[in-house]
Amino acid sequence: MKRFSTTGTALPPTPLRAVGKAWDEVSVSFDRFCLAAGMEALGTMMEQDAEEACGPRHGRGDGRRGHRWGRTQGKIGFHGGKVELERPRVRGLAGKELALPSWEGAVEEDWLGQWAMNLMLINVSTRKIRRAVRLPEGDVPAAAGAGVSKSAASRHFVALSAARMKEWMGADLSALDIMVVQIDGIHITEHLVLVAAIGIDGEGVKHPLGLIEGATEHGAVVQALIDDLVERGLDPAIPRLFIIDGSKALARAIRRSFGRRAPIQRCQIHKARNIMERLPKPLHASVRRTLRQAWELNDAGKAENLIRNLAQRLERDAPGVSRSILEGLDEILTVTRLDLPSELRRSLACTNIIENVMGTVRRVSRNVKRWQSASMALRWTAAAMHEAKKGFRRLKAYKQLPALRAALAAHYAKEPNNYALAQNAEAA
């Protein structure tokens, strides 16, 4: 027969008197027992704080910092809402009220904001927050002022998401060994686009880097994002690979800030999808097969010839598509020209990483019926990006990233003006 036991470190020490009083609540519900035990324990801790400040009751000893000043009602967070608790008050010798450390610690936890934010990120609407944190037939009711109403949950989410976004968008990036940067945009409304950046460091770990709003993926918007990343510590003197969806504004802004030799890989999946959408259906299979063969070739010259031959074959049946295939050909085969291992090349030839993040943004914000402002869209998107970060895994081919570092160093060494960049790549 198995025997189970608990250790003294499994739970924080709780006064036996508090547990004894709360035990009577078990007959009502375990939830009520936990609430009563916690309130009794916190009450005991606050009495100890008051005694440390004022000394024992009716005592006349020296060293007192204040005196007891009656009792009052206060509210603390519990199960995503608030419950009332009576607490002692202490007035200092100078006449001002002294804070009780136990009470201040309980209030500063901000469980309400964290509950609200967590529930909204998993698509619980604000109208259902009350039911999500308090059972309708339970013994801990959600009375008026309990902080579980629709408007209260919304206020908690706004406050906490704004604070976290401000902290994230001001974070220092200089300590991160970012080797790959993916940039893409997401259309929030017809006249609002958010452009985001995701970085991959030398260990294959993915990091949300930045976010900015604009009317379109215009060059000025992208340039503002890149300038912000540089200002926060993304050193332009360190060689990196940039992966984009094909926007010319993105490519221009990257080369303006990181040099005209900055290696840019256009997403091969986006390219193939755009080509297929413009072709008659009977041509889909053969064109898709040819493109797949080109992406998988280890020789960039042969891959380019294969794509040029494809464009020539389509010149008669789809001349517009033929020109589209050749547009941006150099950037489509960047990872092949860098002579990267095949597994790493597949991981870095598309914008799947940031596309998955944008999918999380759409899922998290699907309950939003109307975007009231750009700041609201930024808060929701930043919160969703950090929600996506919880599920990030290392790059599949992270063990081959040293090959990318060496390839970037060799790429920049080809240009005399980029000698310093090549040295930085080798040193890193």
C-alpha positions as CSV (number, residue, x, y, z in Angstrom):
1,M,0.0,0.0,0.0
2,K,1.4,3.4,-1.0
3,R,1.8,6.0,1.7
4,F,1.6,9.7,0.9
5,S,2.9,12.5,3.0
6,T,3.5,16.3,2.7
7,T,6.5,18.2,3.7
8,G,6.7,21.4,5.7
9,T,7.9,23.3,2.7
10,A,5.0,22.4,0.5
11,L,2.8,25.2,1.8
12,P,3.7,28.5,3.6
13,P,3.3,28.3,7.4
14,T,-0.3,29.2,8.4
15,P,-1.3,29.9,12.1
16,L,-3.2,26.9,13.5
17,R,-5.8,29.2,15.0
18,A,-6.6,30.5,11.5
19,V,-7.0,27.0,10.1
20,G,-9.1,25.9,13.0
21,K,-11.5,28.7,12.5
22,A,-11.6,28.1,8.7
23,W,-12.1,24.4,9.1
24,D,-15.8,25.0,10.0
25,E,-16.2,26.3,6.4
26,V,-15.3,22.9,4.9
27,S,-18.8,21.7,5.4
28,V,-19.9,24.6,3.1
29,S,-17.3,24.3,0.4
30,F,-13.5,23.9,0.0
31,D,-13.5,27.2,-1.9
32,R,-15.0,28.9,1.2
33,F,-12.5,27.1,3.4
34,C,-9.5,28.4,1.4
35,L,-10.9,32.0,1.5
36,A,-11.6,31.8,5.2
37,A,-8.2,30.3,6.0
38,G,-6.4,32.9,3.9
39,M,-8.3,35.8,5.4
40,E,-7.6,34.6,8.9
41,A,-3.9,34.0,8.2
42,L,-3.6,37.5,6.6
43,G,-5.5,39.0,9.6
44,T,-3.0,37.4,12.0
45,M,0.0,38.7,10.0
46,M,-1.4,42.2,10.0
47,E,-1.9,42.0,13.8
48,Q,1.7,41.0,14.1
49,D,2.7,44.0,11.9
50,A,0.7,46.3,14.1
51,E,2.3,44.8,17.3
52,E,5.8,45.4,15.8
53,A,4.9,49.1,15.2
54,C,2.9,49.8,18.4
55,G,4.1,47.2,20.9
56,P,1.8,44.9,22.8
57,R,-1.7,46.2,23.7
58,H,-1.7,48.5,26.7
59,G,2.1,48.3,26.8
60,R,4.3,51.3,27.8
61,G,7.6,50.2,26.4
62,D,9.9,52.4,24.4
63,G,10.7,51.9,20.7
64,R,7.1,52.3,19.5
65,R,6.7,53.9,16.0
66,G,3.0,54.6,16.4
67,H,-0.2,53.7,18.0
68,R,-3.3,51.7,17.1
69,W,-5.9,53.7,15.3
70,G,-9.0,51.5,15.1
71,R,-10.0,49.2,12.2
72,T,-11.3,49.7,8.7
73,Q,-12.6,47.6,5.8
74,G,-10.4,46.9,2.8
75,K,-10.5,44.8,-0.4
76,I,-8.0,42.3,-1.7
77,G,-8.0,40.1,-4.8
78,F,-9.4,36.6,-4.7
79,H,-10.3,34.4,-7.7
80,G,-10.2,37.2,-10.2
81,G,-12.4,39.5,-8.0
82,K,-12.3,41.3,-4.7
83,V,-13.3,40.3,-1.2
84,E,-13.7,42.5,1.9
85,L,-11.4,42.1,4.9
86,E,-11.2,44.0,8.1
87,R,-7.7,45.3,8.9
88,P,-6.1,47.3,11.7
89,R,-4.9,50.9,11.2
90,V,-1.8,52.3,12.7
91,R,-1.0,56.0,13.1
92,G,2.6,57.1,13.3
93,L,4.0,59.4,16.0
94,A,4.1,62.2,13.4
95,G,0.4,61.8,12.8
96,K,0.5,60.0,9.4
97,E,-0.9,56.5,8.9
98,L,1.7,53.7,8.7
99,A,1.4,51.0,6.1
100,L,1.3,47.4,7.2
101,P,3.7,45.3,5.1
102,S,1.4,42.3,5.0
103,W,-1.5,44.4,3.7
104,E,0.7,46.2,1.2
105,G,2.1,42.9,-0.1
106,A,-1.4,41.5,-0.6
107,V,-2.7,44.6,-2.4
108,E,0.3,44.9,-4.7
109,E,0.0,41.4,-6.2
110,D,-2.5,42.8,-8.7
111,W,-4.1,39.4,-9.2
112,L,-7.2,41.1,-10.6
113,G,-5.2,42.5,-13.6
114,Q,-3.4,39.2,-14.2
115,W,-6.6,37.2,-14.0
116,A,-8.4,39.5,-16.4
117,M,-5.5,39.6,-18.8
118,N,-5.0,35.9,-18.8
119,L,-8.7,35.2,-19.4
120,M,-9.0,37.7,-22.2
121,L,-5.9,36.3,-23.9
122,I,-7.6,32.8,-24.0
123,N,-10.7,34.4,-25.6
124,V,-13.0,34.7,-22.6
125,S,-15.1,37.8,-23.3
126,T,-15.4,40.5,-20.7
127,R,-19.1,39.7,-20.4
128,K,-18.2,36.2,-19.2
129,I,-15.4,37.1,-16.8
130,R,-17.7,36.9,-13.8
131,R,-18.8,33.3,-14.6
132,A,-15.2,32.4,-15.4
133,V,-13.9,33.3,-11.9
134,R,-16.9,32.8,-9.7
135,L,-19.4,29.9,-9.9
136,P,-22.9,31.2,-10.2
137,E,-24.1,28.7,-7.5
138,G,-20.9,28.9,-5.5
139,D,-20.4,30.0,-1.9
140,V,-18.1,33.0,-2.8
141,P,-20.6,35.3,-4.6
142,A,-19.6,38.1,-7.0
143,A,-21.3,41.0,-5.2
144,A,-21.4,44.5,-6.5
145,G,-17.9,46.1,-6.4
146,A,-16.2,42.7,-6.5
147,G,-14.2,43.8,-9.6
148,V,-15.5,41.1,-11.9
149,S,-17.9,43.2,-14.1
150,K,-17.4,43.7,-17.8
151,S,-16.1,47.3,-17.3
152,A,-13.8,46.3,-14.4
153,A,-12.2,43.5,-16.4
154,S,-11.7,45.8,-19.3
155,R,-10.0,48.4,-17.1
156,H,-7.7,45.8,-15.6
157,F,-6.7,44.5,-19.0
158,V,-6.1,48.0,-20.4
159,A,-3.9,49.0,-17.4
160,L,-1.8,45.8,-17.3
161,S,-1.4,45.4,-21.1
162,A,-0.4,49.1,-21.4
163,A,2.2,48.7,-18.6
164,R,3.7,45.5,-20.1
165,M,3.8,47.0,-23.7
166,K,5.6,50.1,-22.4
167,E,8.1,47.9,-20.6
168,W,8.6,45.7,-23.7
169,M,8.9,48.5,-26.2
170,G,11.6,50.1,-24.1
171,A,13.6,47.0,-23.4
172,D,17.3,47.0,-24.2
173,L,18.2,44.7,-27.2
174,S,22.0,45.1,-27.1
175,A,22.4,41.9,-24.9
176,L,20.6,39.7,-27.5
177,D,22.8,37.9,-30.1
178,I,20.2,38.5,-32.9
179,M,21.3,36.8,-36.1
180,V,18.0,36.7,-38.0
181,V,15.2,39.3,-38.2
182,Q,11.8,38.7,-39.6
183,I,9.5,41.7,-40.4
184,D,5.9,41.5,-41.5
185,G,2.7,43.5,-41.2
186,I,-0.8,42.7,-40.1
187,H,-3.9,44.6,-41.3
188,I,-6.0,45.5,-38.3
189,T,-8.5,47.7,-40.2
190,E,-8.7,49.2,-43.6
191,H,-6.6,52.2,-42.6
192,L,-4.5,50.6,-39.8
193,V,-1.5,48.3,-40.3
194,L,0.8,47.1,-37.6
195,V,4.4,46.1,-38.5
196,A,6.2,43.7,-36.2
197,A,9.6,42.3,-35.9
198,I,10.7,38.9,-34.5
199,G,14.4,38.0,-33.9
200,I,16.3,34.7,-33.7
201,D,19.4,34.6,-31.6
202,G,22.5,32.4,-32.0
203,E,20.9,29.7,-29.9
204,G,17.8,29.5,-32.0
205,V,15.6,31.2,-29.4
206,K,12.9,33.5,-30.8
207,H,12.3,37.0,-29.4
208,P,9.5,39.5,-30.2
209,L,11.5,42.7,-30.9
210,G,9.2,45.5,-31.8
211,L,5.9,46.8,-33.1
212,I,4.7,50.0,-34.7
213,E,1.5,51.3,-36.3
214,G,0.9,53.0,-39.6
215,A,-1.7,53.4,-42.4
216,T,0.2,51.0,-44.7
217,E,3.5,49.1,-44.9
218,H,4.9,52.4,-46.2
219,G,8.7,53.0,-46.1
220,A,8.3,55.6,-43.5
221,V,6.5,53.2,-41.1
222,V,9.0,50.4,-41.6
223,Q,11.9,52.9,-41.2
224,A,10.4,54.1,-37.9
225,L,10.3,50.5,-36.7
226,I,13.9,49.8,-37.7
227,D,15.1,53.1,-36.2
228,D,13.4,52.2,-32.9
229,L,15.2,48.8,-32.9
230,V,18.5,50.4,-33.6
231,E,18.0,53.0,-30.9
232,R,17.2,50.2,-28.4
233,G,20.5,48.3,-29.2
234,L,20.2,46.4,-32.5
235,D,23.6,47.3,-33.7
236,P,23.7,48.0,-37.5
237,A,27.4,47.0,-37.6
238,I,26.6,43.3,-36.9
239,P,25.7,41.2,-40.0
240,R,22.2,39.7,-39.9
241,L,19.9,37.9,-42.3
242,F,16.5,39.7,-42.9
243,I,13.4,37.8,-43.9
244,I,10.5,39.6,-45.4
245,D,7.3,38.9,-47.4
246,G,8.4,40.8,-50.5
247,S,7.5,44.4,-49.7
248,K,9.8,46.8,-51.5
249,A,9.4,49.3,-48.7
250,L,10.8,46.8,-46.2
251,A,13.8,46.1,-48.4
252,R,14.6,49.7,-48.9
253,A,14.3,50.6,-45.2
254,I,16.6,47.6,-44.3
255,R,19.3,48.5,-46.8
256,R,19.1,52.2,-45.7
257,S,19.9,51.3,-42.1
258,F,22.0,48.1,-42.4
259,G,23.8,48.7,-45.7
260,R,23.1,47.9,-49.3
261,R,24.8,44.5,-48.9
262,A,22.4,43.4,-46.1
263,P,21.2,39.9,-47.1
264,I,17.4,39.9,-47.5
265,Q,15.5,36.7,-48.1
266,R,12.0,37.0,-49.6
267,C,9.5,34.5,-48.4
268,Q,9.4,31.6,-50.9
269,I,5.9,30.5,-49.7
270,H,4.5,34.0,-50.4
271,K,6.2,34.1,-53.8
272,A,4.8,30.7,-54.8
273,R,1.3,31.6,-53.5
274,N,1.2,34.9,-55.5
275,I,2.3,33.1,-58.7
276,M,-0.4,30.3,-58.3
277,E,-3.1,32.9,-57.7
278,R,-2.5,34.3,-61.2
279,L,-2.1,31.1,-63.1
280,P,-4.8,28.9,-64.7
281,K,-5.5,25.8,-62.7
282,P,-4.1,23.3,-65.3
283,L,-0.7,24.9,-64.9
284,H,-0.6,24.8,-61.1
285,A,0.9,21.3,-60.6
286,S,3.8,21.7,-63.1
287,V,4.7,25.3,-61.9
288,R,4.6,24.2,-58.2
289,R,6.8,21.2,-58.9
290,T,9.4,23.4,-60.7
291,L,9.5,26.0,-58.0
292,R,9.9,23.3,-55.3
293,Q,12.8,21.8,-57.3
294,A,14.4,25.3,-57.5
295,W,14.0,25.9,-53.7
296,E,15.7,22.5,-52.9
297,L,18.7,22.9,-55.2
298,N,22.0,23.5,-53.4
299,D,23.5,25.5,-56.4
300,A,22.1,29.0,-56.6
301,G,23.1,29.3,-60.3
302,K,21.2,26.1,-61.3
303,A,18.2,27.2,-59.2
304,E,18.2,30.6,-61.0
305,N,18.4,29.0,-64.4
306,L,15.5,26.7,-63.6
307,I,13.3,29.6,-62.6
308,R,14.3,31.6,-65.7
309,N,13.4,28.7,-67.9
310,L,10.0,28.5,-66.1
311,A,9.4,32.1,-66.8
312,Q,10.3,31.6,-70.5
313,R,7.9,28.7,-70.8
314,L,5.1,30.8,-69.3
315,E,5.8,33.8,-71.5
316,R,3.2,32.8,-74.1
317,D,0.4,31.6,-71.8
318,A,0.8,34.1,-68.9
319,P,3.2,36.9,-69.8
320,G,2.3,38.9,-66.7
321,V,3.1,36.0,-64.4
322,S,6.3,35.4,-66.3
323,R,7.6,38.9,-65.3
324,S,6.4,38.4,-61.8
325,I,8.4,35.2,-61.4
326,L,11.6,37.1,-62.3
327,E,10.9,40.0,-60.1
328,G,13.1,39.9,-57.0
329,L,14.8,36.8,-58.1
330,D,18.1,37.6,-56.3
331,E,16.3,38.0,-52.9
332,I,14.3,34.8,-53.4
333,L,17.5,32.7,-53.5
334,T,19.5,34.5,-50.8
335,V,19.7,31.5,-48.4
336,T,20.8,29.3,-51.3
337,R,23.6,31.8,-52.2
338,L,24.7,31.8,-48.6
339,D,25.4,28.1,-49.1
340,L,23.5,27.1,-45.9
341,P,22.7,23.5,-45.0
342,S,19.4,22.3,-46.4
343,E,17.5,22.0,-43.1
344,L,18.5,25.5,-42.0
345,R,17.7,26.8,-45.5
346,R,14.2,25.5,-45.2
347,S,13.7,27.2,-41.8
348,L,14.9,30.5,-43.1
349,A,13.4,30.7,-46.6
350,C,10.0,31.8,-45.4
351,T,8.2,34.0,-42.8
352,N,6.4,31.2,-41.1
353,I,7.6,32.2,-37.7
354,I,6.2,35.7,-37.7
355,E,3.1,34.4,-39.7
356,N,2.4,32.0,-36.8
357,V,2.7,35.0,-34.4
358,M,0.2,36.9,-36.5
359,G,-2.1,34.0,-36.3
360,T,-2.0,34.2,-32.5
361,V,-2.8,37.9,-32.8
362,R,-5.9,37.2,-34.8
363,R,-7.0,34.4,-32.4
364,V,-6.5,36.5,-29.3
365,S,-8.3,39.6,-30.7
366,R,-11.2,37.9,-32.4
367,N,-13.5,39.0,-29.6
368,V,-12.8,42.7,-30.3
369,K,-15.8,44.0,-32.2
370,R,-14.5,47.5,-32.9
371,W,-11.0,48.9,-32.8
372,Q,-11.3,52.3,-31.1
373,S,-7.8,53.6,-31.7
374,A,-4.3,52.7,-32.8
375,S,-3.2,52.5,-29.1
376,M,-5.8,49.8,-28.5
377,A,-4.6,47.8,-31.4
378,L,-1.0,48.1,-30.2
379,R,-1.9,46.9,-26.7
380,W,-3.8,43.9,-27.9
381,T,-1.2,43.0,-30.5
382,A,1.7,43.4,-28.0
383,A,-0.1,41.2,-25.5
384,A,-0.9,38.6,-28.2
385,M,2.8,38.5,-29.3
386,H,3.9,37.8,-25.8
387,E,1.1,35.1,-25.5
388,A,2.6,33.5,-28.6
389,K,6.1,33.7,-27.1
390,K,4.9,31.3,-24.4
391,G,4.6,28.6,-27.1
392,F,7.9,29.4,-28.9
393,R,10.3,26.6,-29.5
394,R,13.9,26.9,-30.7
395,L,14.5,27.1,-34.4
396,K,14.4,23.5,-35.8
397,A,17.8,23.8,-37.3
398,Y,19.4,25.8,-34.4
399,K,22.5,23.5,-34.4
400,Q,23.4,24.7,-37.9
401,L,23.3,28.4,-37.0
402,P,27.1,28.6,-36.7
403,A,27.1,27.9,-40.5
404,L,24.9,31.0,-40.9
405,R,27.3,33.1,-38.9
406,A,30.2,32.0,-41.0
407,A,28.2,32.6,-44.2
408,L,27.3,36.1,-43.2
409,A,30.9,36.9,-42.4
410,A,32.0,35.6,-45.8
411,H,29.2,37.5,-47.5
412,Y,30.2,40.9,-46.0
413,A,33.9,40.2,-46.6
414,K,33.3,40.3,-50.4
415,E,32.9,44.1,-50.2
416,P,35.8,46.3,-49.0
417,N,33.4,48.7,-47.4
418,N,32.0,45.9,-45.3
419,Y,35.3,44.8,-43.8
420,A,34.3,46.0,-40.3
421,L,31.0,44.1,-40.6
422,A,32.8,40.9,-41.5
423,Q,35.2,41.3,-38.6
424,N,32.2,41.7,-36.2
425,A,30.6,38.6,-37.6
426,E,33.7,36.5,-37.1
427,A,34.2,37.8,-33.6
428,A,30.6,37.0,-32.7
